[in-house]
Amino acid sequence: MTETITTDVCVVGGGPAGLTFALALAARGHQVVVLEKNRSFERSFRGESIAPDSVWLLEQLGVLDALRRQRILDVRQMELRDAGATVLRVDFRTLAQPARLPVEVPQPMLLGTLTEAAERHPGFTLLRQAAATGLVVADGRVRGVDATTERGPLRVRARLTVGADGRYSKVRDWAGLPYRKLPLGRDFLWFVAPCPAVWTNDTYRIRISGNQHAMCIPTYPDLVRVGFNIPKNGLRQLRAQGIGALHARIDELAPELSDAVREAVPGWSQTALLEIFTGVVPRWGVPGLALLGDAAHTLTPVLAQGINHAIIDGITFARMVGHALTGTSVDERLDEATAGFQRMRKPSVDRARGLQLRQEKLFALASAPAQALRRTVYRLVDHTPPLKRRIWTGLYQTPIGGTDGPDVPAAGLHPAH
Ligand SMILES: Cc1cc2nc3c(=O)[nH]c(=O)nc-3n(C[C@H](O)[C@H](O)[C@H](O)COP(=O)(O)OP(=O)(O)OC[C@H]3O[C@@H](n4cnc5c(N)ncnc54)[C@H](O)[C@@H]3O)c2cc1C
């Protein structure tokens, strides 16, 4: 027999977008049920980089201190080397931004901490091992979801259903929302290795050599996550060359890592492939349903914007939904909130996507003259502090929408540490 529960809002997906949204909404006194198909939050090779505007938001949500008491790395700078020379360096401490520094937080810890905070509010329920299987639709409106759980089939009836089920969103498909996948020319291979002694673990390092690049991201406690580009669908070909081909690539891009990589990555099973694409969804909702996070706008890993936008989405939409739920004509107001949410968030997402695509084009330049020009562009940015500030402010100081609550303050007004 199907169990039925009724709630204000049902969220499909307990990732950064779904849980931030659920916490912010439950904190406003509303009922929210989150369905998460996995039993635990353990997941490898996911975004762990949190930009300063989201750090500030996590502080507003009351979870930053709890994160700091656990495992967190402050990142002080970004360094980009091209053809063996440092061509761009950004010291985050010199930028005006909501919180001083970006941080690296293991994703299971972020999700666990958001859940603990949300569980302090009586309206919050997280059902693990509960996989949504379809939408409940009546009178032209989404009214909830059906799910399978450990205890058997479940129907969640809700005034609003939120698809926060990630880049391969099924909720998006079930709602018939068109989706355009724009594959980038290359994919990415990730692995983790110990941070070499010659590196401090507080720096994003980007290494470019010709049309190859690697991103080296500090990872708690003394590790580094490394992603490097491979040709689209080129994993099989790379693997056929043996693991030595990966080691040789790292020797070229980041020789400081050579020994660590040989030890930490003796075979392909220590690597993970990330298919790189960006996803454009022209409409983020239908009556009774909205999409959040990667389901609404998959970004690429360049400049680590995925979690940032997931968190900003969650907070912004919770403010809007909270208001809609407290008035009359709730259904109409929820639909207005969904449309308003997309209007508010889309320009920032489009800006981030544009910057990512331009970066990827620069990384992939094939001819020597174009690569020389690339180095000139990076050096120009490096030597023009106002330009540098402008670029990073656009990335790290996204305006937060919603109808109340503090927006991200103008500049460095709220240093978190
Ligand atoms: C390999 C990799 C590396 C990345 N690196 C970075 C990085 O360095 N920095 C960065 O900012 N971003 C990075 N990202 C992107 C970042 O992880 C995402 O942008 C972010 O997690 C999006 O959050 P989300 O909540 O929208 O989706 P997700 O994190 O994908 O969460 C979706 C959740 O929905 C659940 N779910 C799916 N279907 C169902 C269902 N039917 N029923 C119930 N639950 C369901 C999933 O189990 C999952 O928990 C990376 C992503 C990947 C895959």
The ligand as a Gaussian input file, in Angstrom:
#p B3LYP/6-31G(d) Opt

LIG

0 1
 C       33.158000      15.320000     -10.622000
 C       32.606000      16.670000     -10.281000
 C       33.471000      17.679000      -9.854000
 C       32.970000      18.933000      -9.550000
 N       33.806000      19.907000      -9.119000
 C       33.294000      21.101000      -8.714000
 C       34.102000      22.079000      -8.072000
 O       35.303000      21.894000      -7.878000
 N       33.500000      23.208000      -7.632000
 C       32.164000      23.444000      -7.791000
 O       31.651000      24.480000      -7.373000
 N       31.387000      22.526000      -8.402000
 C       31.912000      21.376000      -8.842000
 N       31.112000      20.422000      -9.377000
 C       29.715000      20.724000      -9.535000
 C       28.995000      20.640000      -8.216000
 O       29.253000      19.408000      -7.563000
 C       27.526000      20.801000      -8.512000
 O       27.333000      22.016000      -9.235000
 C       26.695000      20.864000      -7.255000
 O       26.857000      19.692000      -6.490000
 C       25.238000      21.031000      -7.665000
 O       24.400000      20.871000      -6.569000
 P       22.930000      20.339000      -6.781000
 O       22.364000      20.249000      -5.415000
 O       22.229000      21.166000      -7.794000
 O       23.078000      18.894000      -7.456000
 P       23.810000      17.582000      -6.921000
 O       24.958000      17.901000      -6.054000
 O       24.062000      16.747000      -8.130000
 O       22.717000      16.881000      -6.005000
 C       21.590000      16.245000      -6.544000
 C       21.087000      15.230000      -5.537000
 O       19.863000      14.685000      -6.030000
 C       19.862000      13.304000      -5.720000
 N       18.904000      12.668000      -6.645000
 C       19.025000      12.548000      -7.977000
 N       17.927000      11.952000      -8.488000
 C       17.105000      11.702000      -7.451000
 C       15.824000      11.083000      -7.328000
 N       15.164000      10.596000      -8.403000
 N       15.258000      10.985000      -6.129000
 C       15.916000      11.442000      -5.006000
 N       17.143000      12.022000      -5.065000
 C       17.726000      12.153000      -6.276000
 C       21.302000      12.877000      -5.901000
 O       21.578000      11.670000      -5.209000
 C       22.036000      14.078000      -5.309000
 O       22.263000      13.929000      -3.929000
 C       31.593000      19.178000      -9.706000
 C       30.723000      18.164000     -10.132000
 C       31.217000      16.917000     -10.415000
 C       30.245000      15.835000     -10.863000

